[in-house]
Amino acid sequence: RDSLVFLGAGPGKGEEAWHAENGYFRVVLCLNWGCSSCSCGFLLCLSGGPPPPPPIEANLINYLWPLLIVVLAPLIVPGVRLTVRHVCAALLGFGGALLLATGGKFAIDGRYLFGYGCALASALIWATYSLLTRRMSAFPTGTVGAFCMVSGMLSLLCHFLWEPAAHFVAFDWFWLAAIGIGPLGLAFYTWDAAMKRGDPRVIGTLAYLTPLLSTLWLALSGVGHLGPLALLAMCAIVGGAVLGSLPARRV
């Protein structure tokens, strides 16, 4: 299903990249990295290996990617330096996400080390892909459409090779296309635009607002409830977001 959703997100305006100022070879490099990150790299690593790791622990390890964006930004993006303030902000955000997802109970089982390693690899791939979109900012955001299209094709190939065949009813295709063209496709475009225009350290810190907002939505819809631990986690996430967003002169 992921592969079909990615196909719905493409093709966008990828042809514009062929006119980018740095030429053909950098277009090919960026396109290949984008495809491998979105599909063969990110999705395959996130799915883990045999035996599959517990989903909560694996997802939390994968959710190290905002912290990795903060830490790796000085190594990949010219003119960006690592500060204690941004590292502390990212750690606060990850700590809050950890509390929200586990309720304070988190355990690493040695039987699933390979799967945990795959989850960590997916975090590293997404973080470096995001930072490279900033470094190669000459490519227009429309190039993301080509990434999604080729990623979807590669994911379909992986599905046919390694997974049981999926069966859809007619209306399922509508929802798959709607997700790809709508929220998922829009998320890829806006993420690329944000990484090209914003401070990657701040963006990485703000990314930890995602589990906070999803938890609030569940509580408002009556599916979940907010206990003292959840409120503590929210304070940590919001505090990290505020700390990471403050101008340097205020700290």
matplotlib code that plots the C-alpha trace (Angstrom):
import matplotlib.pyplot as plt

x = [0.0, 2.9, 4.2, 0.8, 0.5, 4.0, 2.9, -0.1, 2.3, 4.2, 5.2, 5.0, 7.4, 10.5, 11.3, 12.3, 15.3, 16.9, 17.4, 19.0, 22.2, 24.4, 23.6, 22.8, 25.0, 23.8, 20.2, 20.9, 22.6, 19.8, 17.1, 18.8, 19.3, 15.7, 14.4, 16.5, 15.7, 12.0, 11.6, 14.4, 16.1, 13.6, 10.6, 12.5, 14.6, 11.5, 9.8, 12.7, 14.0, 13.2, 12.0, 10.2, 10.9, 8.1, 6.4, 6.5, 10.3, 11.1, 9.0, 10.7, 14.2, 13.1, 11.9, 15.5, 15.5, 14.7, 17.5, 19.8, 18.8, 19.9, 23.2, 24.2, 23.2, 26.7, 28.3, 26.1, 24.8, 27.4, 27.3, 25.3, 27.0, 25.9, 24.9, 24.1, 20.7, 19.6, 20.9, 19.1, 15.9, 16.0, 16.7, 13.7, 11.5, 12.7, 12.2, 8.7, 7.9, 9.4, 7.1, 4.0, 4.6, 5.7, 4.0, 7.5, 8.0, 10.7, 12.8, 15.3, 15.0, 18.3, 16.4, 15.4, 18.8, 18.8, 15.3, 16.3, 19.3, 17.1, 14.9, 18.0, 19.1, 15.8, 16.2, 19.7, 18.5, 15.6, 17.8, 20.5, 18.1, 16.3, 19.6, 20.8, 17.7, 18.9, 22.5, 21.3, 18.8, 19.2, 16.7, 13.1, 10.7, 8.8, 11.6, 10.0, 7.3, 9.9, 11.3, 7.8, 7.0, 10.2, 10.0, 6.5, 7.7, 10.6, 8.3, 5.9, 8.7, 9.8, 6.2, 5.9, 9.3, 8.9, 5.4, 2.0, -0.1, -2.5, -6.1, -8.1, -11.7, -12.5, -13.0, -9.7, -7.9, -9.7, -8.5, -4.9, -4.8, -6.4, -3.8, -1.0, -2.2, -3.5, -1.9, 1.2, 2.1, 1.5, 3.7, 6.6, 6.4, 6.0, 8.8, 11.2, 10.2, 10.7, 14.2, 15.3, 14.1, 14.4, 16.9, 17.3, 18.1, 14.8, 12.8, 14.3, 13.2, 9.7, 9.2, 8.7, 5.4, 4.0, 3.4, 2.1, -0.5, -1.6, -2.0, -4.1, -6.3, -6.9, -7.9, -10.2, -11.9, -12.5, -10.2, -7.5, -7.1, -4.5, -2.9, -0.2, 2.6, 1.2, 1.0, 4.7, 5.6, 3.8, 5.6, 8.9, 8.0, 6.7, 9.6, 12.0, 10.2, 10.3, 14.0, 15.0, 13.1, 14.4, 16.9, 20.4, 20.5, 17.8, 19.6]
y = [0.0, 2.4, 2.0, 2.9, 5.9, 7.1, 6.7, 9.0, 11.6, 11.8, 12.9, 16.6, 18.9, 16.8, 17.8, 21.3, 19.7, 19.0, 22.8, 23.3, 25.2, 22.4, 20.1, 16.5, 14.6, 16.3, 15.8, 12.1, 11.9, 13.7, 11.7, 8.4, 9.4, 10.6, 7.3, 5.1, 7.2, 7.2, 3.7, 1.1, 2.7, 4.3, 2.0, -1.3, -0.4, 0.7, -2.6, -4.3, -7.8, -11.3, -11.5, -8.2, -6.0, -4.7, -1.8, 0.7, 0.3, 0.2, 3.3, 5.2, 4.3, 5.4, 8.7, 9.6, 11.2, 14.7, 14.5, 13.2, 16.2, 18.5, 16.7, 16.1, 19.5, 21.0, 18.1, 18.3, 21.9, 24.7, 27.5, 25.6, 24.9, 22.7, 24.4, 23.0, 24.8, 22.9, 19.5, 20.0, 21.0, 17.9, 15.7, 17.2, 16.5, 12.9, 12.4, 13.6, 11.4, 8.5, 9.1, 9.5, 6.3, 4.0, 5.4, 5.3, 1.6, 1.0, -2.2, -3.4, -7.1, -8.6, -11.0, -8.0, -6.2, -6.6, -5.1, -2.2, -1.6, -1.4, 1.2, 3.2, 3.0, 4.3, 7.3, 8.0, 7.7, 10.1, 12.6, 12.7, 12.8, 15.8, 17.6, 16.9, 18.6, 21.7, 21.3, 20.8, 23.7, 24.5, 21.7, 23.0, 21.5, 20.1, 17.5, 15.6, 14.4, 12.5, 11.0, 9.8, 8.4, 6.3, 5.3, 4.0, 1.9, 0.5, -0.3, -2.1, -4.2, -5.0, -5.9, -8.3, -9.9, -10.4, -9.8, -11.7, -10.2, -7.5, -7.5, -4.3, -3.5, -0.8, 2.0, 1.3, 2.7, 6.0, 6.3, 5.3, 8.0, 10.5, 9.9, 10.1, 13.3, 14.8, 14.5, 12.4, 14.2, 17.6, 16.5, 15.7, 19.0, 21.1, 19.2, 19.8, 23.5, 23.9, 22.2, 24.5, 27.7, 27.1, 26.3, 22.5, 22.5, 24.3, 22.1, 18.9, 20.1, 21.1, 17.7, 16.3, 18.2, 15.4, 12.8, 15.6, 16.7, 13.1, 12.4, 15.6, 14.6, 11.2, 12.7, 15.2, 12.5, 10.4, 7.5, 8.2, 10.2, 12.5, 11.4, 13.0, 11.3, 12.5, 16.0, 15.8, 14.5, 17.4, 19.9, 18.4, 18.5, 22.0, 23.2, 21.6, 23.3, 26.7, 26.3, 25.3, 28.1, 31.0, 33.3, 32.9, 36.2, 35.2, 32.2]
z = [0.0, 0.8, -2.7, -4.3, -2.0, -3.1, -6.7, -6.0, -4.6, -7.9, -10.5, -9.7, -11.5, -11.5, -15.0, -13.7, -12.0, -15.4, -15.8, -12.3, -12.4, -11.3, -14.1, -14.9, -12.6, -9.4, -10.5, -10.9, -7.5, -5.7, -7.5, -6.6, -3.0, -2.7, -4.2, -2.0, 1.1, 0.6, -0.6, -0.5, 2.5, 4.7, 4.3, 4.1, 7.2, 9.1, 8.4, 10.3, 9.9, 11.1, 13.7, 13.5, 16.6, 18.9, 17.0, 19.9, 20.5, 16.8, 16.1, 19.0, 17.7, 14.2, 15.8, 16.6, 13.2, 14.4, 16.9, 14.2, 12.0, 14.8, 15.5, 11.8, 10.5, 11.0, 9.2, 6.1, 5.9, 5.3, 7.8, 10.5, 13.9, 16.7, 19.9, 23.4, 23.2, 20.1, 21.4, 24.7, 22.9, 20.7, 23.7, 25.6, 22.6, 22.3, 26.0, 25.8, 22.8, 24.7, 27.7, 25.5, 23.6, 26.4, 29.5, 31.2, 30.3, 27.7, 27.3, 24.7, 23.9, 22.7, 20.3, 18.2, 17.8, 14.1, 13.8, 16.1, 13.9, 10.9, 12.7, 13.5, 9.9, 8.7, 11.1, 9.8, 6.1, 6.6, 8.6, 6.0, 3.1, 4.7, 5.3, 1.7, 0.3, 2.1, 0.8, -2.8, -2.6, -6.3, -7.1, -7.0, -4.5, -7.5, -7.8, -4.9, -7.2, -9.2, -6.0, -4.9, -8.4, -8.6, -5.0, -5.5, -8.4, -6.4, -3.5, -5.8, -7.1, -3.5, -2.7, -5.6, -4.7, -0.9, 0.3, 0.0, -2.8, -1.6, -2.8, -3.2, -3.9, -6.4, -3.9, -2.2, -5.2, -4.7, -1.1, -2.0, -4.6, -2.3, 0.4, -2.1, -3.7, -0.5, 3.0, 2.1, -1.1, 0.5, 3.5, 1.2, -0.6, 2.5, 4.3, 1.3, 1.2, 5.0, 4.9, 2.0, 3.7, 7.5, 10.1, 10.2, 13.9, 14.7, 12.3, 13.8, 17.3, 16.1, 14.6, 18.1, 18.1, 15.9, 18.7, 21.0, 18.4, 17.6, 21.3, 21.8, 18.8, 20.2, 23.6, 22.0, 19.9, 23.0, 21.9, 24.6, 27.8, 29.2, 32.5, 34.6, 32.6, 29.3, 30.6, 31.8, 28.3, 26.6, 28.8, 27.8, 24.1, 24.2, 26.3, 23.8, 20.9, 22.6, 23.6, 20.1, 18.4, 20.6, 19.0, 20.3, 22.0, 24.4, 25.8]

ax = plt.figure().add_subplot(projection="3d")
ax.plot(x, y, z, "-o")
ax.set_aspect("equal")
plt.show()
